[in-house]
Amino acid sequence: MKRLLLISTLLLFFACQKSVNMQQVESPDGTLSLTFRLNEGAPEYEVARFNRTIINPSKLGFVLKEADSLTSFRVTNSALTSFDETWTQVWGEKKEIRNHYNELRVQLQEINRPRRKMTVVFRLFDDGLGFRYELPEQPNLATFDIMDELTEFNLADDATAWWIPAYGWNRYEYLYQATKTSELDTVHTPVTFETPNGLFLSIHEAALTDYASMTLRNIGGTALKADLVPWSDGVRVKAQTPMVTPWRTIQIADDAGGLITSCLILNLNEPNKLEDTSWIKPAKYVGIWWDMHLNTATWGSGPMHGATTERTMRYIDFAAKYGFAGVLVEGWNIGWDGDWVKYGDGFQFTAPYPDFDIEKVTRYAAEKGVQLIGHNETGAAVLNYEKQLQDAFQFYEKLGVHVVKTGYVGNDPSIKRIDEKGEEQWEWHHGQFMVRHYRKVIEEAARHNIMLDVHEPIKDTGIRRTYPNMMTREGARGQEYHAWDPDGGNPPDHETILPFTRLLAGPMDFTPGIFDLLFDRARPNNRVNTTLAKQLALYVVLYSPLHMAADLPENYEANRKPFQFILDVPTDWQDTRVLHARIGDYVTIVRQDRHSDDWYLGSVTDENGRNLQTTLSFLEPNLRYVAEIYRDGADADWQANPYSIEIIEMLVTQNSNLTLRLAPGGGQAIRFRKASEADVQRLSR
Amino acid sequence: MKRLLLISTLLLFFACQKSVNMQQVESPDGTLSLTFRLNEGAPEYEVARFNRTIINPSKLGFVLKEADSLTSFRVTNSALTSFDETWTQVWGEKKEIRNHYNELRVQLQEINRPRRKMTVVFRLFDDGLGFRYELPEQPNLATFDIMDELTEFNLADDATAWWIPAYGWNRYEYLYQATKTSELDTVHTPVTFETPNGLFLSIHEAALTDYASMTLRNIGGTALKADLVPWSDGVRVKAQTPMVTPWRTIQIADDAGGLITSCLILNLNEPNKLEDTSWIKPAKYVGIWWDMHLNTATWGSGPMHGATTERTMRYIDFAAKYGFAGVLVEGWNIGWDGDWVKYGDGFQFTAPYPDFDIEKVTRYAAEKGVQLIGHNETGAAVLNYEKQLQDAFQFYEKLGVHVVKTGYVGNDPSIKRIDEKGEEQWEWHHGQFMVRHYRKVIEEAARHNIMLDVHEPIKDTGIRRTYPNMMTREGARGQEYHAWDPDGGNPPDHETILPFTRLLAGPMDFTPGIFDLLFDRARPNNRVNTTLAKQLALYVVLYSPLHMAADLPENYEANRKPFQFILDVPTDWQDTRVLHARIGDYVTIVRQDRHSDDWYLGSVTDENGRNLQTTLSFLEPNLRYVAEIYRDGADADWQANPYSIEIIEMLVTQNSNLTLRLAPGGGQAIRFRKASEADVQRLSR
């Protein structure tokens, strides 16, 4: 069947090429098809699904500096190939990933002098497509500046788009908005669309390694165009051949859940480059962090300094008692005093504050079977960080620190660079300068067996496949907005949008698990805008290989029963499925533990209560499971009664039906474990 | 748990009543709550779900003729009760139905003279609510005319509404439109809503037996008001105490599929009144019908007369050969010649045309184990029909005819009535005059062991529970629009809307199964706007206890393979579940045969192709089933290639995952039957 399909595709391809300078490629299941053609020499592509156009003819090409645009070509060669392999993730939402696509490779050469060459590669998957440009080594194109990338996504339908603005000072930390595509301005990716016909699409990019981040600008109607984030000098990308661009990706699914389970972004990244990955371990951690957001401790030195030896040792005790692998300590090193957001050059990454005995702390941690998680806030002063990078990572490695959380707080464009003339320039977090930096840190970290958790990051484009020490990152509004946002924090629908937008890019360090939801003593005008059960559900709904239990130890000790779910929930999965999906309203995800037979369910809703029906068809047949259910109490309500939670156990099988009752702003978390004979006895009574 | 809930509700109720003349009742699961109150004497209700108002305060009451309005009251008594029973349907979508509600009964008396009494009864189910007015026998209210019912449905959200217009000449036969609730004019029920928050509601009525049909008029913003269909003299309802109104119903679900599986309408009807139901048998039938729509035969006499003895005997042979229970014959009786739509008084219901020997035909049918299905087109001349009704049904009963299809073709308001002064008046199909007529025919039919299939009917409000000989009805645009509609027939999304609107009321005789989709020889400018596979899927998607195989026998003989699905599919079900639901886009329904272990799946899409993922968790565990799959071919498309179909068998279990590939305008039908050892051998190869 597969063979037949390929042959028929090839026939079609040759037939078309002959007559009209047009190439076509279909997805393996034949559902999706892409047409490449030259329109008076200008390359363009078009995408159809079930024979209906979903991307109208859309331009391809570049504008270069000091040279004509790369826009007028003839086809010199083209090739159609098929690929199908299944690879194993080092860690992730799913262990085995099938990478199955048909590829169309079109080699182009300029019609006129200097006859430069460019190749466009399209990969059609059953769940979407990716394409990229390749500029081979050639006499007339060596070193060059890209002033504009002409790539368009000319959407056929005026869909509802979920988006955040592209050039805001606050990087990726905005609330998602839903508007018509035709009403967009310039937005970050992933941007996710729901068409009036019920088709779901998400545009993003894969393997962004030495290029500018692609944002999308509305150029009229429902046509979007790549808008590469510029350097301070206006150049978008400084390049030399041979080069390949990141993949431009369009994920496509008939239901919103299909976007979540798509592995297209990972499949378009290079395979793992690390030979030894035995030191890379997904884990849960606690840390000295939330206190600072509540203003009950400080990053900087002084009487309220959070990162003291003594406090850290208490956290280590807590972590050891409950089996957390790591203890994050923020504010341990010199540089936090003064306005570090503006003047990050003061950060020293190997110099602890006097009240933080890092040798003692790491020794104590090791004795307890716990690891310190290093923290490198740079204040966006990356030159300062790069100077110290190697020393810092050597220092941590020696101390047995295998996870570093980095930070790049700074109002965009706020990255200081010294240009060729020795002058200071200010770059964006998501321009090429920083893409290079983030990549450099990953590679340096890998050399020192260090896993990374990057805050204020470049957006995720799947680099974790190539460097699986790149664990998780921020790049969206996380839990801390609840602590201090003057506008009231994240509204209850925030976490029902993230899985369909930000999380399509990759894992997020959201830092869930706040139990003291109102923290009246600390900040009476702020609160967490969820129920308690929803905080638990987020551990399943928002994937991260490093998940924090973000609240203070005393709040967990005082709520031992709900805390059990955080202790149980894994951070590395065999499989992931989506049971309910409605963007901005609710989502239910189940995941199978990679290291046991347990399944975990997380379901969250927006400000509206819901009764969601589900079967448990994901469980193994013929077995009884104990469902350990953490659900909103009958009277729970994120505004009026957020703490109301019911924790019950019941016997279930694959054939059980459950109604997930989610309170307004609520959620539900369930662990399914195989029932012992004793469980059956106890729960059958 | 249940007991506790009731007690707490009672406490709440008494607490509230005491202070503010307000009563409350909750659904059994506590999700839904209704508040009744007197607002300066005027009764009103309000509905909340998960503590969020979904129906804002909405008026209740009546305007009477020659008397003050029933609008200013005090509460004299109120009672809260709970009810929970499971009853068995004689036939239907589901065998066992749970009727579980909490009831609030509020007795009211006018504050001022003549101090008339009125009771409002609310029933809160987990899947919605119903309420009705009861006017007890009382000295100051005997015979009276209702000039207006004040009932409002003041929707909290401006939802998307799927509706058809209320007072069109073409009765219920319109394409559903989707607009904002705030843009509605006056609409029929069921009218179905999807709120921006993802809540689904449908407003309708139950047990409409001697009252005017309720339509809904927009009275500003998102507030809808009952607009009872008037008599020709302007009176809405001619009544006498004691009386009860129909139930006003609001079905509510978190997903659109939940509306389909709700049994609220049936639960609000009276239990079965027929002692012997052994003669009531869901069935499939063929008939002399499609030919007339194609203009290849005529209802009236002449050379092309369809209903001849000889042709009927051929249909009987065909039915007997393939196991169809019935043969419908239209145009068999005198009255069809001339303009019968205007002058229906000529119809004679016991007088066959000379070329139709009804004695011979029914005798031949009986020999072959087949029954004739009687046909009574009235041309909307109901007085003529009522005069002959008893004789007609006696005649059919004697001939062994146990199903009669009635028809009331006529442009509304077109029902002739003779008023008290002996003058002709013209009534609506859905006014009280006709409600009474339709009910009279059901009762008369029951006396003669006759099942009914009513075309141009009053809308279904669940009377089949009380009179299970009321089998199915039309009341929407059926298949025949494809034959002759000058505007091109039903668009591909029509059948993806019907299950969420018209079919919520009850079964529909859509007459699916046209195989000769283009019928170029007959009517080259018309066609069926589906693929072949979608025609099969409709047998599952659109429930009817009497389902027609509507095409000509020769088209089935020539397509024996797809025809097999029509032969296999049952018309009476043990259970029904909805796997995918998006109103106007697609729907997948599975149903379990009531008389075997088979399951059947039907999935249909609009003009867009889809890949819908599904598990088969509805199947029994630990068994292998043969899935007999009838699906769109890889190149199928309702416009370009409607006949392309793939019919395959495969072994599946409860743990199998299927991708339902639906072509544009397509569908898929599957029979799941338990696999024999031979099946396993054959299909494992």
HADDOCK unambig.tbl for C-alpha pairs under 7 A between the chains (distance, minus, plus):
assign (segid A and resid 50 and name CA) (segid B and resid 609 and name CA) 5.22 0.50 0.50
assign (segid A and resid 50 and name CA) (segid B and resid 663 and name CA) 6.73 0.50 0.50
assign (segid A and resid 50 and name CA) (segid B and resid 664 and name CA) 6.68 0.50 0.50
assign (segid A and resid 197 and name CA) (segid B and resid 585 and name CA) 6.43 0.50 0.50
assign (segid A and resid 198 and name CA) (segid B and resid 585 and name CA) 6.85 0.50 0.50
assign (segid A and resid 254 and name CA) (segid B and resid 610 and name CA) 6.24 0.50 0.50
assign (segid A and resid 254 and name CA) (segid B and resid 611 and name CA) 6.34 0.50 0.50
assign (segid A and resid 254 and name CA) (segid B and resid 612 and name CA) 6.69 0.50 0.50
assign (segid A and resid 585 and name CA) (segid B and resid 197 and name CA) 6.42 0.50 0.50
assign (segid A and resid 585 and name CA) (segid B and resid 198 and name CA) 6.82 0.50 0.50
assign (segid A and resid 609 and name CA) (segid B and resid 50 and name CA) 5.21 0.50 0.50
assign (segid A and resid 610 and name CA) (segid B and resid 254 and name CA) 6.23 0.50 0.50
assign (segid A and resid 611 and name CA) (segid B and resid 254 and name CA) 6.35 0.50 0.50
assign (segid A and resid 612 and name CA) (segid B and resid 254 and name CA) 6.70 0.50 0.50
assign (segid A and resid 617 and name CA) (segid B and resid 617 and name CA) 5.64 0.50 0.50
assign (segid A and resid 663 and name CA) (segid B and resid 50 and name CA) 6.70 0.50 0.50
assign (segid A and resid 664 and name CA) (segid B and resid 50 and name CA) 6.65 0.50 0.50
